[in-house]
Amino acid sequence: MPETNSSSTNRLTEEDIQKLLTTPSPENKIALVNKISNRYNTDDFTSLQKDRAEKIFRSLIGDAQIEVRKAIANNLVHSRDIPADVILSLARDIEDVACPIIEFSQVIKEDDLIQIILESQSTSHVNAAASRSDISEKVSSAVIDSNIDEAVSSLLDNNSADISTANYERIIDNFADNEMVIDSLATRSAITEKIVNKMVESISDTMKSRLEDRYQTNIEDIHKIFKRSNESATIRLLGQQTIDENLLTLVDNLDAKGQLIDAIKTENSFLNQLLEQLNNDGMYPIIPTLAVGNLPLLCIIFSKITHLPYVNVVKLLSDKRGNEAIYMKAQLPKKLFACVSLVIEVIYKMYLKGEASNTNPIRDNIGLFAQRIREQAHGQHINQLQNFLDIVEYNMEAQSGGW
């Protein structure tokens, strides 16, 4: 029977252990970790086999090869049965190993998490802790105590985090001159009028103006547009527009015919007329454009924002360093860069693999787009990625109902 053969293939044997001891290559170790963790996670071991598996996990946690330790972390991150000492050892490893464990493992308890935050000298470790679901007030306080701006910003972006009034006030006192943190505070749906007023009184006029320009409303009212669901709040971020189907079709057709660059350069072309409808005082909707996965349109939008030639943008976005350079030139929020960069990389890969083109656009298969994003992000902490996927799911609903 197939099931029996599969079980036999995955069974932990003395041969496996001896192979690990006599031929301890990283490849053999990773193969063994993958083999035994699959059955460990499905509770398909006897008590003896489970003890053997945990013994191997413990022995490999101290392995010099990072890839081996990453394999253990990635395989055990969602396990609820793994002993706490194994998980906590992984949580104190380097960021590539530790961050998925810190952010997602349910084995880590509140006191352990606070201790990890207090001990850590790594921004990434504390940032991962700040991004966990259902963070308690004590954990929030520990994140604020770290005084790491990126982690405090992530905490504020985390709608499930319990943050007391006193801790909001501490954030304002400690980070009034930090635009990344104040941006996250201003857009947090849960803050009270008292906190809004304190924030407004504490930050500089220059920062107020920049935030008001970014969100096109008074500083006192920014948080109000984020009081709706995560989906609605994120759709408002950097532009509320949905991308018109006529514009998408036109861009694909012009690109297929080799006429796109000429249309961009022609001041009163139909393309530029449609693009102008997206223009909100010089700010074009980057996030909604990303969410439909249209590479040519994305390059056009970045070209409009940065005033760089379209062909230059195409080259810059295809390279990670160029990607960051053009993002910074566009003066977009730093806290969104990792998310935007990852999605751009996915879009390029889908076009290169033939999974997307002007004849097979991503918008015709939004589900595959979301899947590729999740695959690319596996094991990483990407700030705001889930909120971006909310927009993609919004587009999936629109697609199923007809664009």
Helices and strands as residue ranges (DSSP letters): H 2-10, H 14-22, H 26-41, H 47-61, H 66-76, H 84-91, H 95-104, H 110-119, H 123-130, H 137-146, H 149-157, H 165-175, H 179-186, H 193-202, H 205-215, G 219-226, H 230-236, H 245-256, H 260-265, H 270-276, H 286-292, H 295-306, H 310-317, H 320-329, G 334-336, H 337-352, G 362-365, H 366-377, H 385-400
